[in-house]
Amino acid sequence: MAAAANSALTASRHMALYGTTSRQLGEIAVACRKHACMNPNAVMRKQITIEEHQASRWIVEPLHLLVCCLISDGGVCLIVTTAERAKDLKQPLVMVSGIGQAYTAQNMEREDWWYVPHQKFAINDAYRMTGMGPTDIDVAQLYDNFTSSVLLWFEHGGF
């Protein structure tokens, strides 16, 4: 199953259980695009409106074109070094207090697969490592491949 279809099932289930609307998913897309417009390296830098979202064609119902990512390659790279070595680098030092990562190949084997429970495992690992929780967080970078994913990240993170 392709990424958009998988995310459409997640969005549909969330809508059925919690009353989430297409417009609410669109508001996430509008906010993400607004933030992208501040990044000169962003692929899309034109702001969108909720009306444009609602008028955009379906990709996989209930996901409109403007709630879907342009690229779903799943690649991430972090370069980590010691604090001592980082002091000599051009960029300011950023200390990592904790991380969490999780992946599952279990999809439809689990009744809650649509809720992407491994996201919550990753967030909880990071919280445990840092001794922090959602009220301690000022900035969160959430993977925004589909707006339904952003919604789940918010919920799993306790925001």
N, C-alpha and C positions, 0 to 999 in steps of 0.2 A: 504494500500500500504506500503510495507516495505521501510526501510530507503534508501537502495541502489537504488531502483526503483524511489523513490521520488527525490533523488539527481540526478539520470540520466536524469529525465525530466528537472530539473533545468539546468543541464549542456547542454543538447540538445538545450534548448531555448536560452541560453546565446551564444552558438555556432552559432545558426541561426541568431540571431540579431547582434552580435558583431564580428563574425569571429573567436572566440576563438577556439583553436585547441587542439586535444588530447595531443600533445606534450607540450603545455603550461600547461595543467593540470598536466602532468607528471612532469614538472619542479617544481611545488609546492610540489609534493610528494617526489621528490629527496631532496629538501630543508628541508622538515619536518623530513625525515628519518635522514638526516645529524645531525639535532638538537637532535633527539631522541638518536643518538649514543653517545651523551655527557651525557646522563642521565642513571645512573646505574640501575634505576628502570624501564626503558622502556621495553616494551614487545619485540620489535624487535630492535636489535642493530647492524644489518649489513647494511652498506650503500648500496644504490641502484643507478643504473645509469639510464639515460633517455632511453637508449637502452633496459635495462631490463624491464623498465616500458612498453615501446611500444610493447615488445614481450610477456608480461604477458597476460593471458587469459581474455576474457571479463567476467565481472560479470553481468552488465546490460549495454549494449551499450548506451552511449559512454564511460562508466567507466570500465577501466581495473582493474584487481586485485590490482595492486600496487597504486591505488588512493583511495581505500576504506579502511575504518577503520576496525580494527580487532574486536573491541567491541563497540556496540552502546547501552550502558545502560543509558546514559543521566543523570547520577548522579553527583552532584556537592555539595561540602560542604565547607563553609567558617566559620571559627570560629572568631568572632569579640568580642572585649572587649574594655574597656576604655583605654585611653593612660596611665592613672595612674597605672592601674593593669598590663598593658603590660610591663612596666618598670622592673617589677620583674621576667619576664619570660626569659628563656634561649636564645630565638631567638631575633634578632634585631627587633626593633619597625618599623612597616610599617603603615603609616597613609593612610587611605582611604579618598580620596577627593570627590569621587562620584561613583555611580554605576548606571547601567541601566539593567533592565530585562524586557523581553516581551515574550509572548507566544500567539499563535493563534491556534484555532481549525478550523479557516476558511482556507480551502485550495482552492479547485477548485471553491468555491463561488466567489472568487475575480479573476479578470483578471490578476492581477500582483502577484498571489500567488507564482508562481515559483521563484520570485525574493526575497522571504522571507522578506517582508517589515517590519515585527516586529523586525528584527535585527537592522534596521536603527532606529526604535523608541527607542530601548534600548541604542544604541550608542548616539543618540541625547540627551536622558535623562542624561546620564553620562556627556556629554559635557556641558550641561546646569548647572548641579550641580557644576561642577568644574570651570566653566568660561574658559575652555580650548577648543582647537580644534585640528585637526589632525597635524598641524605644531608644536604643543607643545609636542607631544608624541615621546618619545625615544624608548620605548619598548611596544609591544602589544602582549598579549597572546590570540591567536585566536583559537577557537574551530576548530580542523582539522579532523572532522569525515570523510569528503569527500573533495577532493580538490576543488570541485565547491563551497562548503561552505566557504572555506578559501578565494576564489576569491571574493565572495559576501561580506564577512566581510571587506576585503580591500576596496572594492568599497563603501560600506555603511559608513565605517569609514573615507572616504575621503583621503585615502592614495594613 
